[in-house]
Amino acid sequence: MTGFGGRLLAKAFDSVTQLPVNSESRSQLRVAADAAVANPGAESCAAIAAVVETDPILASLVLREASVVHPADSVLAAIERIGAAGVRELVGELDAYDGLNPGTPDYVRLELFRIHAAATARLAREVARSAGQAQLTDQIVSAALLHDIGRLVIIELHGDTYGPSWPGETPDERLARERRELGIDHAMVGGVLVRRWGVDRDLATAVERHHASGGDVASQIIRLADAIVHRNEGAPIPGDHLIETAAACGIDEDELRTIVYRSTSGDQTSDKTVIEPCPLSPREMDALRALASGKVYKEIAAELGLSVSTVRTHLHNIYRKVGAADRAQAVLTATSKGWL
């Protein structure tokens, strides 16, 4: 889009990057960042990420900051790059809105948006595990948080008319209406915006394609999670749509029924230990993955560019942190908890 229309779109992009965050998310993030500065480690980064993942505006903030140096592919990776002190400084005196005050304009525009985004991200985490995509979970959750960010751009351009769905309208029908009436849609616009932030290409693609049938597995996982959340919110989502999208994720009907049931039961995981924060550092995880593939110390050292003694130290630390006596037990424990 060029000319006057392009300038309006660029202005809307700028407006979205300056939106306020939820006041409680901001408060909780300050607490988590302070605690992480006092007690640094992998668990502290995971605790910060858990707070950031309650608010897509916060998520966009840390992803943009981290991507200045190198494209970030997830909120967790961004936080590990910025560091707890950097997150604390970043939060600073961010503008915030009151999530308990429906009388403010930002409540309709941002709080309902935040609630849907956070619910979709939580469900996307479970769908990713069911789809056998645990290695992409952090990226998928981050893309799910931002999947509707283009809606905020469209609201900036055209007002609240294009905020909520119309009664009886499915998400795909809403997308078709946007294309028909505006010549753009929120998924396409969201992808463009996220790319402007410099984040990882695959994360941006998942945002852009979260309504497209077929395509990469990350976008299909978000599409399924989004559809289930919309269904729980009262949208008329056909069962065939869920079944077809689940199949594209590699999930059969029986597993889909379980996911849909748990999405309304308050239990979004069949194994609570899966969501336990991983205590290992990124380098220790690299060593553990190599160990799980059957490599010996010398091979791991060559692969990671480390000395054998450093690898040995990493593995001893791994055994201690996960409470394992040997490599087999360490791999088994890490796999059962969803870290591998």
CORTASUL-V364287 format. One line per field, one symbol per residue. psi: psi as a letter, one per 40 degrees, with the letter a starting at -180 (. if undefined). A space follows every 10 residues. Layout:
psi: ???
This chain:
psi: hiaddddddd ddddddeeii ihdddddddd ddddddddgi iddddddddd ddeehddddd ddddddeddi hheidddddd ddiddddddd dbfiiiihee geeidddddd dddddddddd dddddddddd effdeedddd dddddededd dddddddeie dfciiihehi dddddddddd ddeiiddddd ddddddeeih ddddddddee ehiaaidddd dddddddddd ddeeighidd ddddddddef hidddddddd ddeeeegfhe hdedehihei iddddddddd ddeeiidddd dddefiiddd dddddddddd defidadddd ddddddeed.
